[in-house]
């Protein structure tokens, strides 16, 4: 897995939260993939808590060209300790070939427990 923050610092954020709060995280992007390529994307909090994974895959040869796909993943942590928590967007390319993450956004919200 690779951190998107290695080439886009906005794909990593640190939040300071209250005791027992949860963090709700959303990531949306559009991807351009060459024929036969695919990409997996997930969210990670504190390098411990992982979201589900979404995969974008383009048709395999004999098709050719580039293909664009939207992607979206959401993640709600369980209760966390107070203090700073780091959120990262990670990706993994499954097949060779160029891939591009085009427009992308990462948002996070603290959900405090009453």
C-alpha atoms as one frame of an Amber mdcrd trajectory, in Angstrom:
protein
   0.000   0.000   0.000   1.179   3.519  -0.853   0.129   6.796   0.765  -1.436
   9.331  -1.604   0.042  12.003   0.658   3.450  11.159  -0.848   2.372  13.209
  -3.894  -0.586  15.208  -2.515  -0.320  16.434   1.083  -4.081  17.117   1.238
  -4.656  13.322   1.279  -3.373  13.170   4.871  -4.879  14.984   7.819  -4.464
  15.026  11.560  -7.366  15.694  13.905  -7.363  16.454  17.614 -10.443  14.826
  19.162 -12.125  14.377  22.531 -12.137  11.138  24.536 -14.401   8.426  23.060
 -15.183  10.436  19.905 -15.456   8.690  16.560 -14.097   9.921  13.241 -16.195
   9.773  10.076 -14.024   9.944   6.940 -14.994  10.208   3.249 -12.830  10.037
   0.143 -14.008  10.608  -3.428 -11.966  10.595  -6.615 -12.035   9.968 -10.313
  -9.445   7.616 -11.762  -8.093   7.210 -15.271  -6.693   3.756 -16.028  -5.158
   2.212 -19.103  -6.533  -1.014 -20.541  -6.098  -3.919 -18.123  -5.066  -1.746
 -15.149  -6.779  -1.540 -11.773  -6.410   0.368  -8.523  -7.496  -0.331  -4.932
  -8.179   2.517  -2.485  -8.730   2.499   1.284  -8.744   4.863   4.261  -6.507
   4.298   7.264  -6.710   5.947  10.693  -3.565   5.848  12.852  -2.158   3.119
  10.597  -4.412   0.727  12.552  -8.056   1.137  11.554  -8.775   0.329   7.904
 -11.871   1.100   5.887 -13.351  -1.184   3.311 -11.571  -1.125  -0.051 -12.900
  -0.021  -3.390 -11.473  -1.203  -6.685 -11.609   0.450 -10.096 -10.692  -1.828
 -13.025 -10.536  -1.190 -16.743 -11.347  -3.841 -19.361  -8.499  -6.173 -20.256
  -7.000  -6.417 -23.723  -7.961  -6.750 -26.524  -9.679  -3.481 -25.542  -7.411
  -0.459 -25.605  -7.366   3.167 -24.556  -7.946   4.812 -21.217 -10.990   4.566
 -18.993 -12.272   6.929 -16.285 -14.025   5.715 -13.143 -15.468   7.435 -10.080
 -14.643   6.064  -6.655 -15.937   6.724  -3.149 -15.316   5.180   0.261 -16.586
   6.098   3.736 -15.357   4.952   7.129 -16.554   5.401  10.711 -14.124   4.451
  13.451 -15.115   3.122  16.835 -14.566   5.298  19.928 -11.000   6.631  20.047
  -8.790   8.027  22.776  -8.466  11.790  23.096  -5.641  13.499  21.231  -4.317
  13.538  17.703  -5.272  10.943  15.104  -3.893  10.720  11.569  -5.988   9.849
   8.515  -4.366   8.632   5.282  -5.709   7.672   1.872  -3.812   4.646   0.564
  -3.792   2.988  -2.833  -2.405  -0.090  -4.519  -2.159  -0.780  -8.232  -2.913
  -4.397  -9.064  -1.810  -4.444 -12.685   0.856  -2.586 -14.615  -0.037   0.405
 -16.671  -0.447   4.082 -16.010  -3.133   5.248 -13.636  -4.093   8.726 -12.539
  -6.107   9.975  -9.593  -7.766  13.070 -10.971 -10.036  15.276  -8.905 -10.091
  14.026  -5.332 -11.323  15.099  -1.941 -10.808  13.891   1.621 -13.083  15.028
   4.436 -13.261  14.031   8.092 -15.610  14.925  10.930 -15.396  14.246  14.643
 -18.514  12.668  16.113 -18.424  13.362  19.840 -20.230  11.110  22.267 -22.607
  12.929  24.632
